[in-house]
Amino acid sequence: MTAQAVEIRSASEDDSEEISQLIIQTLRSSNAKEYSAEIIANVELSFTPSAVRKLMAERKMFVASDNGRIVGTGSLDGEAVRTMFVLPESQGHGIGTQLMQRIEAVARENGVDVLTVPSSITTVAFYGRLGCKSVHERWHGEEKTLIMGRD
Protein backbone atom coordinates (compact mmCIF):
# COMPACT_ATOMS: atom_id res chain seq x y z
CA MET A 1 0.00 0.00 0.00
CA THR A 2 1.07 3.57 -0.61
CA ALA A 3 2.06 5.72 2.34
CA GLN A 4 -0.52 8.34 3.18
CA ALA A 5 0.90 11.78 3.96
CA VAL A 6 -0.67 13.16 7.11
CA GLU A 7 0.08 15.99 9.49
CA ILE A 8 1.45 14.79 12.83
CA ARG A 9 0.81 17.38 15.52
CA SER A 10 0.41 17.67 19.28
CA ALA A 11 -3.09 16.84 20.45
CA SER A 12 -5.20 19.55 22.06
CA GLU A 13 -8.13 19.32 24.45
CA ASP A 14 -10.39 20.22 21.52
CA ASP A 15 -9.38 16.87 19.96
CA SER A 16 -10.49 14.75 22.93
CA GLU A 17 -13.94 13.81 21.58
CA GLU A 18 -12.57 12.81 18.17
CA ILE A 19 -9.66 10.89 19.73
CA SER A 20 -12.09 9.05 22.00
CA GLN A 21 -14.29 8.09 19.05
CA LEU A 22 -11.26 6.96 17.02
CA ILE A 23 -9.96 4.75 19.83
CA ILE A 24 -13.34 3.18 20.56
CA GLN A 25 -14.02 2.53 16.87
CA THR A 26 -10.59 0.92 16.49
CA LEU A 27 -11.03 -1.21 19.61
CA ARG A 28 -14.40 -2.47 18.39
CA SER A 29 -13.13 -3.24 14.90
CA SER A 30 -9.44 -4.13 14.96
CA ASN A 31 -8.94 -5.31 18.54
CA ALA A 32 -12.19 -7.29 18.75
CA LYS A 33 -10.53 -10.05 16.70
CA GLU A 34 -8.24 -10.97 19.62
CA TYR A 35 -10.18 -9.76 22.67
CA SER A 36 -13.63 -10.56 24.03
CA ALA A 37 -16.46 -8.01 23.97
CA GLU A 38 -16.18 -7.80 27.76
CA ILE A 39 -12.48 -6.88 27.62
CA ILE A 40 -13.12 -4.32 24.84
CA ALA A 41 -15.95 -2.71 26.86
CA ASN A 42 -13.69 -2.51 29.90
CA VAL A 43 -10.83 -0.93 27.92
CA GLU A 44 -13.25 1.59 26.36
CA LEU A 45 -13.89 3.04 29.83
CA SER A 46 -10.29 4.28 29.84
CA PHE A 47 -10.86 6.32 26.68
CA THR A 48 -13.92 8.48 27.26
CA PRO A 49 -13.40 12.12 26.20
CA SER A 50 -12.73 13.14 29.82
CA ALA A 51 -10.29 10.23 30.27
CA VAL A 52 -8.49 11.28 27.07
CA ARG A 53 -8.19 14.86 28.39
CA LYS A 54 -6.69 13.48 31.61
CA LEU A 55 -4.17 11.44 29.59
CA MET A 56 -3.22 14.57 27.64
CA ALA A 57 -2.28 16.26 30.91
CA GLU A 58 -0.04 13.32 31.86
CA ARG A 59 1.58 12.45 28.50
CA LYS A 60 2.76 13.96 25.26
CA MET A 61 -0.11 13.00 22.96
CA PHE A 62 -0.06 13.34 19.18
CA VAL A 63 -2.59 13.01 16.40
CA ALA A 64 -2.31 12.21 12.72
CA SER A 65 -4.59 14.53 10.80
CA ASP A 66 -5.71 14.03 7.20
CA ASN A 67 -7.35 17.16 5.83
CA GLY A 68 -8.51 18.13 9.32
CA ARG A 69 -9.83 14.66 10.26
CA ILE A 70 -7.98 12.76 12.98
CA VAL A 71 -7.06 9.32 11.62
CA GLY A 72 -4.53 8.24 14.25
CA THR A 73 -3.18 8.96 17.70
CA GLY A 74 -0.26 7.96 19.88
CA SER A 75 1.50 9.23 22.96
CA LEU A 76 4.77 9.24 24.85
CA ASP A 77 4.51 8.54 28.55
CA GLY A 78 8.06 8.94 29.89
CA GLU A 79 9.89 6.02 28.24
CA ALA A 80 6.76 4.24 27.01
CA VAL A 81 4.74 4.47 23.81
CA ARG A 82 1.05 4.46 24.69
CA THR A 83 -2.38 4.88 23.19
CA MET A 84 -1.35 4.09 19.61
CA PHE A 85 -4.44 3.74 17.42
CA VAL A 86 -5.14 4.26 13.71
CA LEU A 87 -8.65 4.17 12.26
CA PRO A 88 -9.30 0.74 10.71
CA GLU A 89 -9.83 2.16 7.22
CA SER A 90 -6.56 4.09 7.46
CA GLN A 91 -4.40 1.19 8.70
CA GLY A 92 -1.67 -0.07 6.39
CA HIS A 93 -0.92 3.37 4.91
CA GLY A 94 2.08 4.35 7.04
CA ILE A 95 0.18 6.51 9.54
CA GLY A 96 1.24 4.46 12.56
CA THR A 97 4.83 4.56 11.35
CA GLN A 98 4.69 8.36 11.04
CA LEU A 99 3.28 8.63 14.56
CA MET A 100 6.04 6.36 15.90
CA GLN A 101 8.71 8.43 14.15
CA ARG A 102 7.38 11.59 15.84
CA ILE A 103 7.17 9.88 19.24
CA GLU A 104 10.71 8.51 18.88
CA ALA A 105 12.04 11.94 17.90
CA VAL A 106 10.43 13.57 20.94
CA ALA A 107 11.73 10.76 23.16
CA ARG A 108 15.29 11.32 21.86
CA GLU A 109 14.93 15.08 22.45
CA ASN A 110 14.02 14.23 26.05
CA GLY A 111 17.05 11.96 26.51
CA VAL A 112 15.19 8.65 26.22
CA ASP A 113 17.42 6.01 24.64
CA VAL A 114 15.18 2.94 24.93
CA LEU A 115 11.43 2.93 24.44
CA THR A 116 9.07 0.42 26.01
CA VAL A 117 6.03 -0.46 23.95
CA PRO A 118 3.08 -2.10 25.73
CA SER A 119 1.31 -3.80 22.83
CA SER A 120 -2.04 -5.45 22.44
CA ILE A 121 -1.99 -8.79 20.65
CA THR A 122 -3.48 -6.91 17.69
CA THR A 123 -0.47 -4.63 17.15
CA VAL A 124 2.45 -7.02 17.74
CA ALA A 125 3.10 -7.48 14.00
CA PHE A 126 3.05 -3.70 13.42
CA TYR A 127 5.60 -3.04 16.16
CA GLY A 128 7.67 -6.00 14.99
CA ARG A 129 7.97 -4.43 11.52
CA LEU A 130 9.34 -1.32 13.25
CA GLY A 131 12.07 -3.35 14.97
CA CYS A 132 10.44 -3.88 18.37
CA LYS A 133 10.97 -7.18 20.10
CA SER A 134 8.82 -8.85 22.75
CA VAL A 135 10.38 -8.64 26.22
CA HIS A 136 7.63 -10.18 28.38
CA GLU A 137 3.87 -10.60 28.84
CA ARG A 138 1.63 -8.79 31.29
CA TRP A 139 -1.87 -9.85 32.24
CA HIS A 140 -4.66 -7.57 33.50
CA GLY A 141 -7.33 -10.11 34.38
CA GLU A 142 -8.03 -11.79 31.04
CA GLU A 143 -6.42 -9.01 28.99
CA LYS A 144 -2.99 -9.94 27.66
CA THR A 145 -0.49 -7.18 26.88
CA LEU A 146 2.93 -7.83 25.38
CA ILE A 147 5.71 -5.56 26.52
CA MET A 148 8.02 -4.81 23.63
CA GLY A 149 11.23 -2.83 23.49
CA ARG A 150 13.21 -0.95 20.89
CA ASP A 151 16.49 0.82 21.24
Salt bridges, closest charged atoms under 4 A:
ASP15 OD2 - ARG9 NH1 2.79
GLU44 OE2 - ARG28 NE 2.72
GLU58 OE2 - LYS54 NZ 3.29
ASP77 OD2 - ARG59 NE 3.62
ASP77 OD2 - ARG82 NE 3.38
GLU89 OE2 - ARG69 NH2 2.79
GLU104 OE2 - ARG150 NH1 2.33
GLU137 OE2 - LYS144 NZ 3.17
